[in-house]
Amino acid sequence: EYRRSFELAKEFIGYAVRLGCPVIRTFVSNVGSARATPRQWKRCISVLREICGIAAQKDIIFALETHPGQLMDTTEMTLRLLREVDASNLKVLLDIWHLFNEGGDEPLKALEKLFPYVVHIHAKNMLRSKEGAKVVSLSKGDMDYDLFFRRLREKDYKGFISIEWFGDKPWEAAEHEINYLSS
């Protein structure tokens, strides 16, 4: 897996250079931080250092997406990875819903800690019930996006926010979310 991941990363650096894309979204494991062994952490850190070194020569950023089932499944574990790799071109693609819902992190505290590294944000919201979770608009789910976006504005965030929608009627959802974000 180590060699395959390394070769795949080099291939994607080549794509990014040819396409003029400065950021590559990155997942680094198939195991959550609580279940990862010290050896898995060490290998991941080693590979990230190496590929970040290669990518830096091409002005490419690797953005760790905060996500369950990954080493960056909580704010603290994402910070650990950033600190231990210690590469200026290793950043964060902040999927705040995952940190809130699965990681148990408070969104404003997570934003405060991770903000210096954030280059992109994924936004989605869900409404949880006994029957499960249902995708809903950003303004109607369990996470308070009004506060989150207000804090982003206060911090003068200039990066992209992409809406993740897994429900019906994507064009209607897109129009609704654009209006919400514009307000």
C-alpha positions as CSV (number, residue, x, y, z in Angstrom):
1,E,0.0,0.0,0.0
2,Y,2.8,2.4,0.8
3,R,4.5,2.1,-2.6
4,R,1.1,2.2,-4.4
5,S,0.0,5.3,-2.6
6,F,3.3,7.0,-3.2
7,E,3.1,6.2,-7.0
8,L,-0.5,7.3,-7.2
9,A,0.3,10.6,-5.4
10,K,3.1,11.3,-7.9
11,E,0.7,10.6,-10.8
12,F,-1.8,13.0,-9.4
13,I,0.8,15.7,-8.9
14,G,1.5,15.3,-12.7
15,Y,-2.2,15.7,-13.4
16,A,-2.4,18.8,-11.2
17,V,0.5,20.4,-12.9
18,R,-0.9,19.7,-16.4
19,L,-4.3,21.0,-15.4
20,G,-3.0,24.1,-13.5
21,C,-4.8,22.8,-10.4
22,P,-3.0,24.0,-7.2
23,V,-4.7,21.7,-4.7
24,I,-5.2,17.9,-4.5
25,R,-7.8,16.6,-2.1
26,T,-6.2,13.9,0.0
27,F,-7.3,10.9,2.0
28,V,-4.6,9.0,3.8
29,S,-5.9,5.8,5.2
30,N,-8.7,3.4,5.5
31,V,-8.7,3.3,9.2
32,G,-9.9,5.8,11.8
33,S,-7.4,7.5,14.1
34,A,-8.6,5.6,17.2
35,R,-7.9,2.2,15.5
36,A,-4.7,3.1,13.8
37,T,-1.5,1.5,15.0
38,P,1.6,3.5,15.8
39,R,3.2,1.8,12.7
40,Q,0.3,3.1,10.5
41,W,0.7,6.6,11.8
42,K,4.5,6.5,11.2
43,R,4.1,5.2,7.6
44,C,1.4,7.7,6.8
45,I,3.5,10.6,8.1
46,S,6.5,9.3,6.2
47,V,4.6,9.1,2.9
48,L,3.0,12.5,3.4
49,R,6.4,14.1,4.1
50,E,7.8,12.6,0.9
51,I,5.0,13.5,-1.4
52,C,4.6,16.9,0.1
53,G,8.3,17.4,-0.7
54,I,7.8,16.4,-4.3
55,A,4.6,18.5,-4.6
56,A,6.2,21.6,-3.1
57,Q,8.7,21.7,-6.0
58,K,5.6,22.1,-8.3
59,D,3.7,24.5,-6.0
60,I,1.0,21.9,-5.3
61,I,-0.9,21.7,-2.1
62,F,-2.2,18.5,-0.6
63,A,-5.5,19.1,1.3
64,L,-6.4,16.5,3.9
65,E,-10.2,16.1,3.9
66,T,-11.5,15.7,7.4
67,H,-13.5,12.5,7.2
68,P,-14.5,9.4,9.3
69,G,-12.5,6.3,8.7
70,Q,-9.4,8.4,8.2
71,L,-6.6,9.5,10.4
72,M,-8.0,13.1,10.2
73,D,-11.4,12.1,11.7
74,T,-11.3,14.7,14.5
75,T,-9.8,18.2,14.9
76,E,-7.1,17.0,17.2
77,M,-6.0,14.1,15.0
78,T,-6.0,16.4,11.9
79,L,-3.7,18.8,13.9
80,R,-1.5,15.9,14.9
81,L,-1.0,14.9,11.3
82,L,-0.3,18.5,10.2
83,R,2.2,19.0,13.1
84,E,4.0,15.7,12.6
85,V,4.3,16.0,8.8
86,D,5.4,19.6,9.2
87,A,5.1,20.5,5.5
88,S,4.0,24.0,4.5
89,N,2.0,22.6,1.5
90,L,-0.1,20.2,3.7
91,K,-3.4,21.9,4.3
92,V,-7.0,21.1,5.2
93,L,-10.1,20.5,3.2
94,L,-12.6,21.1,6.1
95,D,-15.6,18.9,5.9
96,I,-17.1,20.4,9.0
97,W,-20.2,18.2,9.1
98,H,-18.0,15.1,9.6
99,L,-16.1,16.7,12.4
100,F,-19.4,17.8,14.0
101,N,-21.5,14.6,13.4
102,E,-19.0,11.7,13.6
103,G,-16.0,13.4,15.3
104,G,-18.1,15.0,18.0
105,D,-16.3,18.3,17.6
106,E,-17.9,21.7,18.2
107,P,-17.8,23.4,14.7
108,L,-16.7,26.8,15.9
109,K,-13.9,25.4,18.0
110,A,-12.8,23.1,15.2
111,L,-12.8,26.1,12.8
112,E,-10.7,28.2,15.2
113,K,-8.0,25.5,15.5
114,L,-7.9,24.5,11.8
115,F,-8.5,27.8,10.2
116,P,-4.8,28.6,9.5
117,Y,-4.6,25.5,7.4
118,V,-8.0,25.6,5.6
119,V,-7.9,25.9,1.8
120,H,-11.4,24.6,1.0
121,I,-14.7,23.8,2.8
122,H,-17.3,21.1,2.1
123,A,-20.7,22.0,3.5
124,K,-23.7,19.7,4.0
125,N,-26.3,19.3,6.6
126,M,-28.5,16.5,7.8
127,L,-31.4,16.1,10.2
128,R,-30.9,13.0,12.4
129,S,-33.9,11.0,13.8
130,K,-34.6,7.5,15.1
131,E,-35.0,6.4,11.4
132,G,-31.6,7.7,10.5
133,A,-30.2,10.9,8.9
134,K,-31.8,12.8,6.1
135,V,-30.0,15.3,3.9
136,V,-31.5,18.8,4.3
137,S,-30.5,22.3,3.3
138,L,-27.7,24.0,5.2
139,S,-30.2,26.2,7.0
140,K,-32.4,23.4,8.3
141,G,-30.2,20.6,9.7
142,D,-28.6,19.7,13.0
143,M,-25.6,21.9,12.5
144,D,-26.0,25.7,12.9
145,Y,-24.4,27.0,9.7
146,D,-25.5,30.6,10.4
147,L,-23.0,30.8,13.2
148,F,-20.3,28.9,11.3
149,F,-20.6,31.2,8.2
150,R,-20.7,34.3,10.4
151,R,-17.4,33.2,11.9
152,L,-15.9,32.5,8.5
153,R,-16.9,36.0,7.4
154,E,-15.4,37.5,10.6
155,K,-12.1,35.6,9.8
156,D,-12.3,37.0,6.2
157,Y,-12.2,33.5,4.7
158,K,-11.4,33.9,0.9
159,G,-11.4,30.2,-0.1
160,F,-14.0,28.1,-1.8
161,I,-17.1,26.5,-0.2
162,S,-18.6,23.6,-2.1
163,I,-22.0,22.2,-1.3
164,E,-22.3,18.5,-1.0
165,W,-25.8,17.4,-1.7
166,F,-27.0,13.7,-1.6
167,G,-30.7,14.3,-1.9
168,D,-33.3,14.7,-4.6
169,K,-33.6,17.7,-7.0
170,P,-30.0,18.8,-7.0
171,W,-30.8,21.9,-9.2
172,E,-33.4,23.1,-6.7
173,A,-31.1,22.4,-3.8
174,A,-28.2,24.3,-5.5
175,E,-30.5,27.3,-6.1
176,H,-31.6,27.3,-2.5
177,E,-28.1,26.9,-1.1
178,I,-26.8,29.8,-3.3
179,N,-29.5,32.0,-2.0
180,Y,-28.8,30.9,1.6
181,L,-25.0,31.5,1.2
182,S,-25.6,34.9,-0.4
183,S,-27.8,36.0,2.5
